[in-house]
Amino acid sequence: KVCNLNQTLEGVIQSFETEFAERAIRLETKWDPQAEEAELDPEHFAHALQNVVQNSIDAMPEGGTLYVETQKAANGTTIRIRDTGPG
């Protein structure tokens, strides 16, 4: 299915808002408006993103910042997810 990557990422991130607040995790996003749509399985893609976000949350038990960014690249779109946890 063709999906908008920014919207898909936002949907996954929003599902963690309560947990971010409870764990003192600040969210910083940067959505490239030129990020392309992608053909993918939205359920499997969302599940993979949820796992990455949950790993970041687990890596920051004392709180921190989660950065999520999309950027149009020459051959598609780059998605970057990083956190301020140790390691």
Secondary structure, DSSP 8 states (H G I E B T S, - for coil): -EEEHHHHHHHHHHTTHHHHHHTTEEEEEE--TT--EEE--HHHHHHHHHHHHHHHHHT-TT-EEEEEEEEEETTEEEEEEEESS--
